Amino acid sequence: MSFADDTSIFIKDKSWEEVLKTAENKIALIAGWLKDNYLSLNIDKTVFITFGSYADRVPKTCELKIHKINCTKGNCNCPKINRVVVTKYLGVYIDQHLKWKHHLLQLTQKLRYLIFIFYKMKSLLNIKQLLIIYHGLFWSVATYGIIAWGGVYENTLQPLLNVQKTIVKMIFKKKKSYPSEQLYREHLLINIKRFYIEKSIMYNFANLQNQYKQIKNVKRTKTIIPQKTKKVISMRKHNIIGLKAFNMLSENLKISYVKKQKNDKMFRKFICNLSRDNIKEIFSI
């Protein structure tokens, strides 16, 4: 997968031995192609990461080299690629267990400084101006790539939610004790967790709508049943979250074919009106 000058290779196989063997062969081909085209691979910027659900699912020690064409792959002196447990790709920090803790930590630290900025600006600018800055500086950064990491556990997401609440209350000049849910609802704003639900519905909407049409005239119940997963974290992925939220939509929204702009407003209103119990049900295991 490539984007501009950033390229990543994803390899899977039956065993780690096969994965490493395939990886070395692929990298050798790439290095050869680069050489033939008078280019070179920057070893210092090239890393590899092994993915596994838990620590015992990834190899404790493994080595990946860029073998030269005439290399016997024995005790060679070919350059090694650095192994990492976290890497940044296209602005998102990806860890070897896909827990997204490091990404949320970096994101929260990056955005926390905005609290001071909004504290200084709230007496100088009106609410409309502050909202423009909020969407430009906070919201666009805080929600980037959310379809991948939005299903993180509560304790991982909470620090970022706290930063958002603090900034929003400053914008509307409310005290810290003012109910956050009420404030969001009054101004048709949503927190990051609800936005993940909204994005999950929209991302999977076409597929869910087709499933709904198939069961609508066949089964008495008009609820789509999610597939069972082996892992708890899998129940928080966008396809499952989108499905659960879709089941809560009104009939009109489920079969909606209106223009995207109007559709987005309808979905936003639905997300804003979800109760805390609804949210818990959507994220329940």
C-alpha positions in Angstrom: 0.0 0.0 0.0 1.5 3.3 -1.0 0.6 7.0 -0.4 3.0 9.6 -1.9 6.5 8.4 -0.8 5.2 6.2 2.1 4.9 2.5 1.3 3.9 -0.3 3.5 3.8 -4.1 2.8 1.4 -6.4 4.7 2.3 -10.1 4.8 0.4 -13.0 6.5 1.0 -16.7 6.5 0.5 -19.9 8.5 3.6 -19.4 10.7 6.0 -16.6 11.6 8.8 -18.5 9.8 6.8 -18.4 6.6 6.0 -14.7 7.2 9.6 -13.7 7.6 10.7 -15.8 4.7 8.1 -14.2 2.4 8.9 -10.7 3.8 12.6 -11.1 3.0 11.9 -12.2 -0.5 9.5 -9.3 -1.1 11.9 -6.7 0.3 14.7 -8.2 -1.8 12.6 -7.7 -5.0 11.7 -4.1 -4.0 15.4 -3.3 -3.2 16.3 -4.8 -6.6 13.7 -2.7 -8.4 14.9 0.4 -6.7 18.5 -0.3 -7.7 17.5 -0.9 -11.3 15.7 2.5 -11.3 18.7 4.4 -9.7 16.9 4.7 -6.4 17.7 3.3 -2.9 15.9 2.1 0.2 16.4 4.3 3.2 17.3 1.8 5.9 17.1 4.3 8.7 13.5 5.1 7.9 12.4 1.5 7.2 11.0 -0.6 10.0 8.9 -3.7 10.5 6.3 -4.6 13.1 4.8 -8.0 14.0 1.0 -8.0 14.7 -0.6 -10.2 17.3 -3.5 -10.0 19.8 -1.3 -10.7 22.8 2.4 -10.8 23.7 2.6 -14.5 23.3 1.2 -14.3 19.8 4.2 -12.4 18.4 7.8 -13.8 18.2 10.0 -12.5 21.0 13.0 -12.4 18.7 13.1 -12.2 14.9 15.3 -10.8 12.3 14.6 -9.2 9.0 17.3 -8.4 6.5 17.6 -6.9 3.0 19.5 -9.6 1.3 21.6 -8.7 -1.8 21.2 -10.7 -5.0 24.3 -12.7 -4.5 23.7 -13.4 -0.8 23.6 -17.0 0.4 21.3 -16.0 3.3 23.7 -17.6 5.8 25.8 -15.6 8.2 25.7 -12.6 5.8 26.4 -9.0 6.5 23.3 -7.7 4.7 21.6 -4.7 6.4 19.0 -5.4 9.1 15.6 -3.7 9.3 14.8 -2.3 12.7 11.9 -4.0 14.5 9.5 -1.7 16.4 6.4 -2.2 18.6 4.8 1.1 17.5 5.1 2.8 14.2 3.5 6.0 12.7 1.9 5.6 9.3 0.0 8.4 7.6 -0.5 10.2 10.9 -1.7 7.3 12.9 0.3 5.4 15.5 -0.1 1.7 15.1 1.0 -0.7 17.8 1.8 -4.4 17.6 -1.4 -5.5 19.5 -3.7 -2.9 17.8 -4.8 -1.5 21.1 -4.3 2.1 20.0 -3.2 3.2 23.4 -0.1 4.9 22.1 -2.1 6.7 19.4 -4.6 8.0 21.9 -1.8 9.1 24.3 0.0 11.0 21.6 -3.3 12.5 20.3 -4.4 13.7 23.8 -1.0 15.2 24.6 -1.1 17.0 21.2 -4.5 18.5 21.8 -4.3 19.3 25.5 -2.4 22.5 24.8 -5.6 23.8 23.1 -7.2 24.2 26.5 -4.9 27.1 27.3 -5.4 28.6 23.8 -9.2 28.5 24.1 -9.0 29.9 27.7 -7.2 32.9 26.3 -9.5 33.4 23.3 -12.9 32.9 24.9 -13.0 36.5 26.1 -11.8 37.9 22.8 -14.0 36.0 20.2 -17.6 35.2 19.9 -19.1 31.6 20.0 -19.3 31.4 16.2 -15.6 32.3 15.8 -14.6 29.9 18.5 -16.5 27.1 16.9 -14.7 27.6 13.6 -11.4 27.4 15.4 -12.6 24.4 17.4 -13.5 22.5 14.2 -10.2 23.5 12.5 -7.7 22.9 15.4 -9.4 20.3 17.6 -12.1 18.3 15.8 -10.3 17.7 12.5 -7.3 16.3 14.4 -9.1 14.5 17.1 -11.3 12.4 14.7 -8.7 11.7 12.1 -8.7 7.9 11.4 -11.4 7.3 13.9 -12.9 4.4 11.9 -9.8 2.4 12.8 -9.2 3.3 16.5 -12.7 4.5 17.6 -13.5 1.2 19.3 -10.8 1.6 22.0 -11.8 0.8 25.6 -13.3 3.5 27.8 -10.2 4.1 30.0 -8.1 4.7 26.9 -10.6 7.1 25.3 -11.6 9.0 28.4 -8.6 11.5 28.6 -9.4 12.7 25.1 -13.1 13.0 25.9 -12.1 15.1 29.0 -10.1 17.5 26.8 -13.1 17.9 24.4 -15.5 18.6 27.2 -13.3 21.2 28.7 -12.8 23.1 25.4 -16.5 22.9 24.5 -17.5 24.4 27.9 -15.1 27.2 27.4 -16.5 28.0 23.9 -20.1 28.3 25.3 -18.8 29.9 28.5 -20.2 27.2 30.8 -19.0 26.2 34.3 -17.2 22.9 34.7 -20.2 21.5 36.6 -22.6 22.1 33.6 -23.8 18.7 32.2 -21.8 17.9 29.1 -24.5 15.7 27.5 -27.0 18.6 27.8 -24.5 21.1 26.3 -23.8 18.8 23.3 -27.5 18.2 22.7 -28.4 21.9 22.9 -25.9 22.8 20.1 -26.2 19.6 18.0 -22.6 18.7 18.8 -21.4 15.2 19.6 -18.5 13.9 21.5 -15.8 11.7 19.9 -17.4 8.4 21.1 -20.8 9.3 19.5 -19.0 10.4 16.4 -17.5 6.9 16.1 -21.0 5.5 16.2 -22.1 7.9 13.5 -19.1 7.1 11.2 -19.6 3.4 11.8 -23.2 3.6 10.6 -22.4 5.7 7.6 -19.3 3.6 6.7 -21.4 0.4 6.7 -24.7 1.9 5.7 -25.0 0.5 2.1 -24.2 -3.0 3.2 -26.5 -2.9 6.3 -29.3 -1.5 4.2 -29.0 -4.4 1.8 -29.1 -6.9 4.6 -32.1 -5.2 6.1 -34.0 -5.4 2.8 -33.3 -9.1 2.6 -34.7 -9.9 6.1 -37.5 -7.3 6.1 -40.1 -9.4 4.2 -38.8 -12.8 5.4 -38.5 -12.6 9.2 -40.9 -11.2 11.7 -38.1 -9.5 13.5 -36.4 -6.6 11.6 -33.2 -6.8 13.6 -29.9 -7.7 12.0 -28.0 -10.2 14.2 -24.2 -9.5 14.5 -21.8 -12.4 13.8 -20.2 -13.9 16.9 -16.5 -13.1 17.4 -13.9 -14.8 19.5 -12.4 -11.6 20.9 -14.0 -9.0 23.1 -12.3 -6.1 21.3 -13.8 -7.3 18.0 -17.3 -6.4 19.3 -16.2 -2.8 19.3 -15.1 -2.7 15.6 -16.9 -0.3 13.3 -18.9 -3.0 11.5 -20.4 -4.4 14.7 -21.0 -0.9 16.2 -22.5 0.3 13.0 -24.8 -2.7 12.9 -26.0 -2.3 16.5 -26.7 1.4 15.9 -28.4 0.7 12.6 -30.9 -1.6 14.4 -31.9 1.4 16.5 -32.7 3.6 13.5 -36.3 4.5 12.6 -37.8 2.7 9.6 -37.5 5.9 7.6 -33.7 6.2 8.2 -33.1 2.5 7.5 -34.6 2.8 4.0 -33.5 6.4 3.5 -32.4 7.5 0.0 -32.4 11.3 0.5 -29.5 13.5 -0.5 -26.3 13.1 1.5 -26.4 16.5 3.1 -29.9 16.0 4.4 -29.1 12.4 5.3 -26.1 13.6 7.4 -28.3 16.0 9.4 -30.9 13.2 10.1 -28.2 10.9 11.3 -26.6 13.6 13.5 -30.0 14.3 15.1 -30.3 10.5 15.8 -26.9 10.3 17.3 -27.5 13.4 19.5 -30.7 11.9 20.9 -29.2 8.5 21.8 -29.5 8.0 25.6 -26.6 6.8 27.8 -28.4 3.4 28.0 -28.4 3.3 24.2 -24.7 4.0 24.1 -24.0 1.3 26.6 -26.1 -1.1 24.6 -24.2 -0.4 21.4 -20.9 -1.0 23.1 -22.0 -3.9 25.2 -20.4 -7.3 24.6 
